[in-house]
């Protein structure tokens, strides 16, 4: 099974030399496991601040995916300080965080989130769609109702409850499991009818019901991540504060590979 470990550095480290040192520590263990004996694959993704992305791109090992923390919802125009999906794509970016609660707090509406996802997909990057700012079901429904089954299949969803992000109050594994199953169920119900109609030649889509990976992010640490691994439907983590500790990231990656 493929898992994702997405390291969201947010606005850290505040000094470039420390950021370079952090990446060097990641490089020491990324992709160095005994893959032939690993039960699972852990895809390590670094979402660094924009100013550090070139350093990550140029000095990462091939086992580390390049991610961005945000993207603008227009492809061009007089938008001071913004970075378009085309710019990110040409730079070599593979993943983009979209809809993070900290950006929703700053003004990203559902409409803007949809536009950002659309721009990301248009440039063949993978949007990591965060839900849980207010109502994870409503936010998920808003996304899947605006995209095709094929497009949803190219996404990664991340449950990031507002009350847990950076608050030191992780959500119980029981609740996370319930949320993950609820999201999967909503996606299944949304596309099942179209798929069945397509199968019998009555219109609809012949594309199978999408099964995008679903991650959890909300104060994930080395002390609690094992509980979440017991959730069979979960496909990994988005790690914030703990990503500043390379030894913690390595521990999580190694456990996933041997789980």
N, C-alpha and C positions, 0 to 999 in steps of 0.2 A: 504494500500500500504506500502511496505517496503522501507525505506530510509536508507542510510548509512551516518554517520558522521565520517570521517576518520581523526584523529588528527596526523599529521606528525610533530613530535617534532624536526625533523632535528638534529642539533648538540646542542640541548638545553634540559633542563637547564645545565649549565656548572658545577654545584655542585650537588653531589648526594643527599644531604639532601633536596635540593629544588625540585629535581625530585620526591622524595618520598612524599613531601608535596603537589606537584601538583597532583599526583595520588590520594592522600587522599581526595583532594577537588573534584576530579572526582567521587570518590566512594560515596560521599555524595548525589549526584543526579542521578547517573547512575542506571537505573532500578527502580527508586523510584517513577516514575509517575504512575498515575492511569490507568494501561494498559487496564483494562476492559472498560474504557470509551474513550480511545485514538482512534482517527480515523486512525492514521498511527503508524507504528513501526519505531523507529529510532535506528538502530544498531550502537553503539558507538565502534570505533576501535582505539586503540592507537598504533602508530608506533614509538617506542622509539629508541634511540641509542642502539646499541648492548649491551653495558655495563650496561644499565638499564633494559634490557628485563627480566632478572630474577626477579628483584624487581617488575615489572609490573605483571608478571605471578603469583608471589606468594602472592601479596597483593591486586590485583584487585578484584572487585566484579565479580560475574558470568555474569553480564550484559555487561562487557567490553571485546571486542575481542582483541586478541593479534596479533599485526602485526609487520613485519620487514620492514626496509627501503630499503633493497637490498638483493640480493642473488647472489652467484657465479654461473657461467654457466657450471661448471663441477661438477660431483658428488664426485670426490676424486682426489688426486694427490699432487704434490709438489708446492702448491700455497700459499705462505706466506701471512698471514693476511686475507685470504678469508674464507667465511662461506658458506657451501653447503646447498642445499635444504633439504637433509637428516638430517643434524644437526638441522636445524630450525624445521623440522617436529617432530623429536624426543623430541625437547624442548617444543613442544606444540603450536607452531606458527600456526595461522589459515589463516592469510593474508600476502601477500608480495607485496610491491610497486615495480613495474618493469618499466623501461624506463623513469623514471623521468627526466625532462629537465636538472637538475643539474648533473645527472649522464651521460646523453648523452653528455653534455658539456665536461665531463672528459674523454670521449672516448667510451661510450657504443654505438656501431653501431647497425643498424637494425638486423644484424646477431646475435649479442650478446644478444639483447633484446629477440629475438625468442628463443634462447637457454635457457635463464633464465626463460621464460614462460614455456617452455617444462619441465625443471627440477622442477619447482614449481608445475605444474599439476601432474607430476609423483609421487610426494609425497603427493598428495591429499590436497594441500593448494590452496587458492584462489588468483590468481594473480590480482593485481589492475594495469591494463595496462595504463600507462600514454601516451597520444598523444598530439601533439601541439608544439613540439620543433621547427620543421621547417615547416612541412606540415602535418596537422592532417589527411587528407584524404590518403596521401601516406603511412603514418605510420600505419593507421588503415588497409589499404589494405594489407600491408606487413604482418600484424599479421593474419588476417582472411584467407589469402590465404595459410597459412602454417599449419592450424589446421582444424579439423573436426567440424561439427556443434555441436556435443556433447561437445567438448573441449571449443569452443567459449562460449557455454552456461554456462560454469563453471568459466568464467572470469568476471571481473568488468572493465569497461573502465572509464578513467578519462580524461576529456579535460583540459589540463593544458597549456595554451598558454604561450610561453616563455616571451612575452612582459608584462605579468601580474604577473608572479610568483615572489613574494617578492618585487615587484616594486612599489606598491602603486597605480597601474593603472588598476583597474578591467575592464574586458570586459563588454560591455553592455549586458543586458539580451536578447535583440533582437538577437545579434550575437551568444550568447551562445545557444539560442533556435534553431537557424539555424544550428549550428554545430551539436548539439545533433540529430536533425532530419536527417541531412546528414549522420551521422555515422550509425544510425538505418537503413536508406535507403540502404546504401552500404552493410550492413550485410544481409538485406533481399534479395537484388538482387544476392548476392554471393551464397546463399544457396537455393533460391526459385526453381531453375530449378531441382536441385538434388532431392529436396523433392517431386516435382510434378511427376518426373519420377518414384520415388519409390512408389508413391501412385497408379500409373497405372501399376505397375509391369514391368517396363522397365529399371530396374537397379536403380542406384542412392541410396538415403538414405531415410529411413522411419522416421528418426529423424526430428522433426519439425524444422522450421526455428528458429535459436537461438535468444533469446531476452535478452542479458546481460544488467545489469544495467549500466547506464552512469551517471557519477558524474561530477561536475565542481570544479576545484581548480585554484585559481588565485586571491589572495588578497580578499578572502571571509571574511567579517566582519559582526558584528551585525547591521551595518548601511546599508548594501546592500543585505544581504542574502534573504530577503523577496521578492525582485524583481525576484530572480532566482526561488523561489518556485512557481511562476506563470507559469513556464515552465512545462507543464503536463508530458512531456517525461523524465524529469530530476529525478534522483533517489538519489540525495544527494550531499555531498560536501567533498572535501579534504581540510582541514584547516591547514595552516602552522603557521604563526606568531600569529594569534588569538588563537591558541590552548594553548598558554602560559597563557591565561586568562580563568580560569575555569568558571567564571561567564558568559563569552561570549559563551562558549561551551554549558553550561546549557540552556541559552536563545535560542540558535539555536535548540537544541534537543527538548525543551518544545514546541516551535512554530511548529516544524514539527509534533509532536504528536497531536497537536490540530488543525492542518491545515485542 
